């Protein structure tokens, strides 16, 4: 799954056969897809697969929305630690 800038944002791993033609004819009643966020894939690669060597080979781009989310998480973490 790519965003508007062509960056990989997730992996599409399941969908309906009827959805294959959705590039030509889109029907929201038939098209269904299941995707996993690429940040979760990277986390699994790091924590469970021990594939840091693969992660090191990737060019990971942090977008404004992901950095804002991580800033909120770190701010919450700092607040909870100070209590």
Beta strands, then each sheet from edge to edge (+ up, - down):
strand 1: 10-15
strand 2: 33-37
sheet 1: 1+ 2-
end
